[in-house]
Amino acid sequence: MDEMEVKLTKNGKRRWSVEQKLNILKELESGVHYAELCRKYNISNQLLYTWKRRMQGSGKEGLKYEGGVVPRSQYLTAVKRIEKLERVLGRKSLENDILKKVFEIKGMKLPEER
């Protein structure tokens, strides 16, 4: 069994390099079973699935970061949704301002906020 030197963080967690992750994923692609790789490198199968998903979604760049990496398509979808929600919020704010002005013109009091 190959020994890999893995860096440790201050709190004792292991830190795998991109090259190490790539080598492990290459072993997986060559036909080695998940469970065998997990035992060999003492990692959870969830971590292995996460590396594989990041590699498929973002390539080698996805393996560089420990968190917050999403596929480009998912990012673009989120940006479009944010823009749509901002437009809706703008319309609602405008409607609210118009209602306030109408109440002011009519000399009516706005309902109390809770």
C-alpha positions as CSV (number, residue, x, y, z in Angstrom):
1,M,0.0,0.0,0.0
2,D,1.3,3.4,-1.0
3,E,1.8,5.9,1.9
4,M,0.8,9.4,1.1
5,E,2.0,12.3,3.2
6,V,-1.0,14.4,4.2
7,K,-0.7,17.8,5.8
8,L,-2.5,18.5,9.0
9,T,-4.4,21.7,9.9
10,K,-4.0,23.4,13.3
11,N,-7.0,21.4,14.6
12,G,-5.6,18.1,13.4
13,K,-7.7,17.6,10.3
14,R,-6.0,16.1,7.3
15,R,-5.5,18.3,4.2
16,W,-5.3,16.5,0.9
17,S,-3.5,18.2,-2.0
18,V,-5.1,18.5,-5.4
19,E,-2.6,16.0,-6.8
20,Q,-3.4,13.5,-4.1
21,K,-7.1,13.8,-4.7
22,L,-6.5,13.4,-8.5
23,N,-4.4,10.2,-7.9
24,I,-7.1,8.7,-5.7
25,L,-9.8,9.6,-8.3
26,K,-7.7,8.0,-11.0
27,E,-7.5,4.8,-8.9
28,L,-11.3,5.0,-8.7
29,E,-11.6,5.4,-12.5
30,S,-9.3,2.4,-13.0
31,G,-11.8,0.2,-11.4
32,V,-10.8,0.1,-7.7
33,H,-13.9,-0.2,-5.5
34,Y,-15.0,2.8,-3.4
35,A,-14.8,0.8,-0.1
36,E,-11.3,-0.4,-0.9
37,L,-10.1,3.1,-1.6
38,C,-11.8,4.4,1.6
39,R,-10.0,1.8,3.7
40,K,-6.7,2.3,1.9
41,Y,-6.6,6.0,2.5
42,N,-8.7,6.1,5.7
43,I,-11.3,8.5,4.2
44,S,-15.1,8.4,4.3
45,N,-17.0,7.3,1.2
46,Q,-18.9,10.7,1.4
47,L,-15.6,12.5,1.0
48,L,-14.7,10.4,-2.0
49,Y,-18.2,11.1,-3.6
50,T,-17.7,14.8,-2.9
51,W,-14.3,14.9,-4.7
52,K,-15.7,13.0,-7.6
53,R,-18.7,15.3,-7.9
54,R,-16.5,18.4,-7.7
55,M,-14.2,17.0,-10.3
56,Q,-17.1,16.3,-12.6
57,G,-18.7,19.7,-12.0
58,S,-15.7,22.0,-12.0
59,G,-12.7,19.9,-13.1
60,K,-9.4,20.2,-11.4
61,E,-10.3,23.7,-10.1
62,G,-13.1,22.2,-8.0
63,L,-10.6,20.1,-6.1
64,K,-8.6,23.2,-5.0
65,Y,-11.2,24.6,-2.7
66,E,-12.7,22.9,0.3
67,G,-16.1,24.7,0.2
68,G,-18.3,26.9,-1.8
69,V,-17.6,25.5,-5.2
70,V,-20.6,25.0,-7.4
71,P,-20.8,24.1,-11.1
72,R,-21.0,27.1,-13.5
73,S,-24.5,26.2,-14.7
74,Q,-25.8,26.2,-11.1
75,Y,-24.1,29.5,-10.5
76,L,-25.6,31.1,-13.6
77,T,-29.1,29.8,-12.7
78,A,-28.7,31.4,-9.2
79,V,-27.6,34.7,-10.7
80,K,-30.7,34.8,-13.0
81,R,-32.9,34.0,-10.1
82,I,-31.4,36.8,-8.0
83,E,-31.9,39.3,-10.8
84,K,-35.5,38.2,-11.2
85,L,-36.1,38.6,-7.4
86,E,-34.5,42.0,-7.4
87,R,-36.9,43.1,-10.1
88,V,-39.9,41.8,-8.2
89,L,-38.7,43.5,-5.0
90,G,-38.3,46.8,-7.0
91,R,-41.9,46.5,-8.3
92,K,-43.2,45.8,-4.8
93,S,-41.3,48.7,-3.3
94,L,-42.8,51.0,-6.0
95,E,-46.3,49.7,-5.3
96,N,-45.8,50.3,-1.6
97,D,-44.6,53.9,-2.3
98,I,-47.6,54.6,-4.5
99,L,-50.0,53.2,-1.8
100,K,-48.4,55.4,0.9
101,K,-48.8,58.5,-1.4
102,V,-52.5,57.7,-2.0
103,F,-53.1,57.3,1.7
104,E,-51.3,60.7,2.3
105,I,-53.3,62.4,-0.4
106,K,-56.6,61.0,0.9
107,G,-55.7,62.1,4.4
108,M,-55.9,58.5,5.7
109,K,-53.7,56.9,8.3
110,L,-51.7,53.8,7.4
111,P,-52.5,50.7,9.3
112,E,-50.2,50.2,12.3
113,E,-47.3,47.8,11.8
114,R,-47.2,44.8,14.2
